[in-house]
């Protein structure tokens, strides 16, 4: 039920987001869109930061709910609010200080647009602080698995962003500044909506530190949230830093290409993220209830099916990227956008193979050493990319460095700590997740490439690629990628649907 609600929300928001990006790109132009992508790039990671920070609170909330301790949930909520207020202040000071260095020679921005870029950056600092303050309420909704309200808020947010796009199209003042200011306003409105609802709906959402403050819990959550924030912040810095490095060496036009890649791959990523949003509370509750075997099963299922879901849409997209971008952006395609989009989607695909396993490590709770090492790998692409660009390598090598550090080396670290801290089996991971996922990808990709080789670019070829990929996808899933128990589950769902509707 929850997954279905989230997918319905995703379908609506994806269409709105893609159309919004097209309007904004056409209205701002490639150069200003590139400026917003690099200077206001923080906003592109706000959803990630929010989810990462909410994960710390959600872990404790879900764990307590799995154990049936309502009073502890109230203490968790109060401690979480205090922690996030302090964190928002720290984030604001750090970003404000970093802005001085960004605008003193690091960013490659046309002089006549420097003032507008600086103002947009300050708007994004406010948005980031608001997002951090929203995290506890997002965690409460996830812990209660209230995906309906979460979906409603997501749709409202997307509609508001579409409204902002129309305002930017018709405004007579500086479009870039108007866009930055209105996007900040949306962040504030979403926080207010979430806060009012949670305080009225859930009994644990009572902010009374004098009554519910727990010193021991504060220390425990501070430690967990601190290490969780280390990985989240290093990941955010890594992504944002790559945009800054790209801007320094190649200018704002390639940042526009990166912005398009972020938007499009982000929409594809929503298919797997939606499932994980519904699955994560289950993993934490099973671990909190002492049912580790079931937590392992849920984690492996999440890793495999998030990869399979993303593969369904990713393969036709990777094959037909040039034509899809023409349909979406008409003739206003930024330089290098095609290769950037393909590599970004490939990166997300690889990441799915171990991303849910990282969520299991967080559910287990022993994350100190894991967070330290993951943070190093999150920051490594910046150093590698600077070295590659200094040696004259092309811009797309940024994504290659990103894949190696995040997906391959970082993925191996995740598997090691899941085995060490949570008893997860390497062999079970290979047989349950890695092998069926990679076999499916190879078969479907090779099948989808045939029309691309034999036919000229056209809408007909796009349809044929999709249909052939779909046929190969369904055949491979049923005969290779899922086991007998999973087949019985799908058969049961089919019989239930058939009885209910036919």
N, C-alpha and C positions, 0 to 999 in steps of 0.2 A: 504494500500500500504506500509506504513512505517513498520507496524508490520510484513508483509510478507518478506520485505527486511531483517529485523532484525532476523527473524527465519531462513532464508536462510544462513545468516552469522553465526548464532549460530550452525546450523548443521555442517558447515564446520569446525569451530573453535573447537567444542566439540570433533569431531573425532581426529583432530590434537593434542589437549591438552591431551586426554587420552593416545594416542600413545606416546606422548612426555614424559609423566610421567612414563610410563613403561620403556622407554629407559633410563631415568635418574636414576630411582630406580635400574635397573639392572647394570648400569655403576658405580654409586657411591657406591652401597651397602647400606644395611639397616642403618648402623651406621652413615655414612656420609650424607645419605639422611635425617636422623633424626637430625643431626647437622644443616643442611641447613633449615629444617623445624622450628627449634626453634631459631637459630641465625638469619637466613635470613627470619624468619617468617613475618617480616614487609612486604615483597614483596607480600605475599599472601593476604594482606589487602590493597595493593596499589589501586586496582580497587575500593574497597569500599571507601577508603579515597578520591579518585579522584571524585567518584560520589557524596559523601557527600559534599565535598567542592564546587564542581560545582553546587550543588543544591542551594546554597546561591545566586550565580550570576545568575543562570538560573531563579530563582524565580523573581528577579528584571527585568531581560531581558524579560521574558514572560509576566510579569505584564505590563511592558511598551508597549510591542507589542500589548497586548490585548486592551490597551488604545489608541494605534496608535501614540505613541510619539517617533519618530525616534531620535530626538536630545538628548532626555534623555538616550536613549540606548548607545549613544557615551560616555556620562558622566559615565554611569554605567560600561562600559567596561574599561575606564581609571582608575576609582576608584578600580575596581576589580583587575587590574594588580598590582597596588600599594599595595593593601592589601595582595595579594598572594606572592609577593616578600618578604614583611615583615614576613609573616607567614612561608615561606620556611626557612628563616634565623632562626626563633625561633625554628621550628621543628628540624633543623640541630643541634643547640646548645643543645637542650634537649636530643636528642637521643645520641649525642656524650658523654654528661655527664653521661647519664644512662649506657652507655657501660662500663665505669670504674667500676661500681658496679656489672654489670652482670658478668664480667670476673674476679671478685675478690672474688669469693666464692659462688655466687648465682647459676650460671649455672653448671650443672653436665656434663662436657665434658672431654673425655680422654686427659691427658696432652700432648700427642704427636700431637694432632689435635688442640690444643688451638690457635696457631698462625694462622692457616688457618681459624679457626672459627672467630677470631678477624678481619681478613682482609675481610672476607665475610660480616661481620656486617658493616664495614665502606662502602663497596660497596652499601649495602642496605640503608644506610643513604643518600647517593647521589641519589639513585633511588627515595626515598621518597620525597626529596626536588624537584626533577624534576617533579614528579607526581603532587605536589602542584602547581607548575608553569604552568602545562598543564591544570589545572582545568578551568580557564576562557574560553579557546578555546573549551573545551568539552561543557561548558555551552552555548556558542554561537550556536554550532551545534544543541544542544537539543532545544534551544529556537526557532530556525528556522525549527525544525523537519526534519533536513537533515540527515535522517538515512542511506541513500545510502552511503554517504562518510564515515560516522561513521562505517558502516559495512565493507567497503573496508579497512579502517585503521585497524580494528580488525582482518581481515583475514591476512593482511600483518604481523601484530604483531605475530599471531599464527604461520605463516610459518617461520618467523625468529626464534621463540622459538624452532621449530622443527629442524631448521638448527643448533642452539646452541646445542641441544641434540646430534646430530650426531658428532659435533666437540668434545664434551665431551667424547663420546664413543671412539674416535680414538686419543685423545690427549695423549702425553707422559708425560706432566707435571702434577702438582697437579690438579685433575679433579674438586674438590670442588672450588678452587680459580678461575679456568677458567670459571666455570659455573656462579659464582657470578659476575665476571667482565663483561661477555658477556650479562647477563640479565640487568645489569646497562646500557650497551650500547644501548640495545633495547629501554629502557625507554627514553633515550636522543633522539634517532632517531624518535620515535613516537611524541615527543613534537615538534621537528623541522617540521615534516610533517604537524601536525595540525596547527601550527603557520603560516607557509607559506600559506596554503590554506585559512585560515580564513581572513588573511590580504588582500588577493587578491579577495576574494569572497564577503565579507560583508562590507558595507560602514561604519558601526559602529565600525569596528575593526581598529581604527586609534588611535595610542598611542601618544597623545599630551596633557600632563597634564596641560600645561599653558593655553590651550584653553578650555578644557573640564572638568577641575577639578571643582567639586562642593562640597563646605564645608558641607552643610546640608546633601547632599547625602552621603558624606563620613561618617558622624556620624551615619546616618541611617543604611548604609550597614555594618559599623564596628560593630554596636550593633547586627544586625541580624547575620552577619557572625561569630561574637564572640560566641554567644549562639549556633549557629549551629556547630561551631568547637568544643565547649565544649562537645556536645553529640557525635560528630564524634570521637573526640580524646578519650573520655572515653570508647566508644565502641571498638575502636582499641586497647586501653590499656587493656581492659577487655579480648579480644580475645587473644592478644599476652601474656598477663600475665598468662592466664590459661596454655598456652604452656610452659612458664617458670616454673610454679608450678609443672606441670606434669614432666618436665625434672628434677627438683630438687629432687622429691620423687622417680621417676622410671627410669631415665636415657634416653639416646637418642633413644633406640629401640622403646619405646612407642611414642616418638615424630615422628618416622617414620610412625607408625600406624595413628597418628593424621594427618600427612601430606597426607597420602592416603585418609583418610576420607574427608579432606578439598578439595582435588582435585575432588573426585568423586561427593560429594554432591554439590560442586560448579558448576559442569557441569549440574546437574539436576536443580539446582537453576536458571540456565540461562533461562529455559523455562518461568518461571514467571517473571524474571527480564526483559526479552526482551519485554514483553507486557507492563510492568510498565514504561519502558523507552519511549515508544511511547505515553503512557497515561498521564504521569506527566505534560508535557507542556500544555495539554488540560485542566487539573484540574486548573493549575495556571492561564491560560488565561480566563477561565470561572469566576474564583474568581476575577480576575483583571477587567473583564468587568461587574461586578456586578450581574452575573448570578449564585448565590449561590446554588439554587436548582439543576441546571445542574452540578455544581461542586460536590454536594453530590451524585448525580446519578453516575457520572463518578468514584467517589471514591469507592462507594459500588460495582460497577461493577469490578473495579480493584482488590478489596479485594477478591471477590468471584471467579473471573476467574483466578487470579494468584494461588489461592489455588487449584482450579479444574485442572488447567494445570499441576501443580507440582504433584498432586495426581495421575494423569494418569501414570506417569513414576515411582513415588516414591513407590507405593504399590507393584508392581511386584519386584522392586529392594529390598525393605525391606524383602519381603518373600524369595527371592532367592539370598540374598547377598553372602553367601559362594560360590555358584557355579559361580556367576558373577565375583567375585574376582579371582577365579581360571582361568576362561577364559581370564581375563585381565592381571593378573600378573603371570600366570602359578603357579609355586611352591614357588614363592618369596613373600609370603604374610606376612607382619609384624605381630608380636604378637598383639592381641586385635584389629586388623584392622576391623574385622567383626562387633563386637559390637559397635565400634566407628562410623563406617559408618552408621549403622542402626539408632543410636541415633542422629547423626548429621542431617540426612535427616528428622527425626521426628521433630527435633528442627526447621528446616527451614519451615516445613509444618505449625507448630503452628504460626510461625512468620508471615506468609502470611496473617493471619486473621486480623491483625491490621497494617501491614507495610504501605499499601497505605493510611491509615487514618492519619498516621504521616506525610505523604507528603501533605495531605490536611491542616493540622495544619500549616505547613511551608508556604503553599500558602496563608493562612489567615494572617500570619505575626506576631502574638502575641505569641512568642515562649519562652520568658524569663523563666517563672516559669516551663513550660513544660520541657525545656532543663535541668534545675537544677535537677528536680526529676528523669528524665530519666537517667541522668548521674550517679546518685547514684545507680540505679538498674543495669546499665551496669558494674559498678565496684564491686558490691556485690558478684558475683560468685567467684571472686578471694579469698575473705575472707572466704566464705563458703567452698570452695574447700580445702584451707589450713587446716581448721578445720576438715573436713571429712578425708583427707589423714593422718593427725596427729593422728586421732582416729583409723586408720587401715582400713578404707573403701577402696574398690577396685577403680581402676582408672576410670572406666566408670561413677562413681558418679559425676565426673566433669561435664558431660553433663546433669545430672539430676539437679544439682544446676543452670546450665546455663539456662535450660528450665524454671525453676520456676521463676528466677529473670527477664529474658529477655522477655519471651513469655507470662507468666501468669500475674505476677505483673506489668511488663512493659506494657503489652497490656491493662490492666485495666486503667492504668494512661493515655495511649493514648486515650482511649474511653472517659474518663472523660473530658480531655481538648478539644477534638473535640466537645463534647456536650456544654461545658462551653464557649469556644471561638468562635465556628463556628456554634452553633445551631443544631448540628447533633443529630438525634433521636436514643435513645437506642433501642426502640422497632423496628424501621425500620432496624437497624443494625442486630438485632437478626433474624428477619424474612427474610431479604434480603441476609444476608451473613452467619451468624453462623449456623443456623439450616440446610439450604440446603447443606452446606459444610460438616458438621459433619455426617449427615445422609448418604451422598454419601460415605464418607470415611469408615464408619462402614460396609455398604452393600458390597462395592467392596473388602474390606480387608477380610471379612469373606468368600466371594465367592472364592477369590484367594487362601485361605489357604487350601481348600479341596484337591487339587492335592498334596500339600506339605505333607499332613498327610497320604495320601493313596499310594503315589508312591515313589520309590527310587530316589535319586538325579541324574539328567541326563538332557541333552539338550531337550529331548522330554518333560520332566516335566516343564522346563522353558517356552517352547512354549505354553503348555497347561495353565499354570498359567497366562501368558500374555493374551491369547485368552479369558479365562473365566473372567478375570479382565476387559478386554475391553468390553465384552458383558454386564457385570453388570454395568460398567461405563456408557455406552451409554444409557442403559435402565433407570438408575437412573437419569441421567442428564435430559433426555427428559421428564420424568414423575414426577420428584420431584424437581430437583435443579434449573430449569429455569422457569420463569413465562411466561404468555401468550404473553406479548410484546416482550420478547426475542425470543420466538418461531417464531413469525412473522418475526423478523429480520433474523433469520437463514433460514426460508423458502424463504425469498426474495433473500438471497445470493445464495441459491441452485437454484432457478429459473433463476437467472442471469447467473450462471455458466452453467446451462443446455442449455440456449439459446445461449450463446457465443460459447460453445465448442462442443455441440451435436446437 
